[in-house]
Amino acid sequence: AQKVTQAQTEISVVEKEDVTLDCVYETRDTTYYLFWYKQPPSGELVFLIRRNSFDEQNEISGRYSWNFQKSTSSFNFTITASQVVDSAVYFCALSERSGGSNYKLTFGKGTLLTVNP
Amino acid sequence: NAGVTQTPKFRILKIGQSMTLQCTQDMNHNYMYWYRQDPGMGLKLIYYSVGAGITDKGEVPNGYNVSRSTTEDFPLRLELAAPSQTSVYFCASSAAGKSSYEQYFGPGTRLTVT
């Protein structure tokens, strides 16, 4: 079973629109962490945010905001007033214990966001 | 502080050839990882290491080997390249294996096997 599901394969918006990227996860652990990474056209992976399973407070960082809801196992990412520079593939990832004290990061398949001028 | 560096950036291999993808980090991180990214897919873990001398398999280890002789270096070896290994390879490191520590990624190596 897929542990991290990003149902939106591609999203296309016009600049200044708001856009929400969905992420649904699956885990049996009570302690886990969720991440969002950005992969711009240049290819590198850029860390955006980390959220632990005990902290359900929403977070806002400039035009970015994240909505973590344990009841629905979702960790959605919203970009307000999108800009062309936001065009990228966005990955949601889950980190959970995997044998002993080791932790592994499981990525979703990513959502390609295209922001058109 | 260069972070995580990978070489080469691009490489074309013929079927059956061998090569080593280099990865170095200067953050004194204990944990290091190798992922592959196929088109339209997320990243899949190939191998990881919790410290010098210790490595373990990830989700897709077949066809690859790793070693970790120092904290800084974590090379990935392809012994008999196959077209199925055409992918973008990312190396990453983290301060610890605990799930709270984000992974820092290198710029990637784009490998084509023909």
Interface residues (C-beta under 8 A of the other chain):
Chain A: V4 T9 T31 Y32 Y33 F35 Y37 G43 E44 L45 F47 R50 N52 F91 A93 S95 E96 R97 S101 N102 Y103 K104 L105 T106 F107 G108 K109 G110
Chain B: Y33 G40 M41 G42 L43 K44 L45 Y48 V50 D56 G58 V88 F90 A92 G97 K98 S99 S100 E102 Q103 Y104 F105 G106 P107 G108 R110
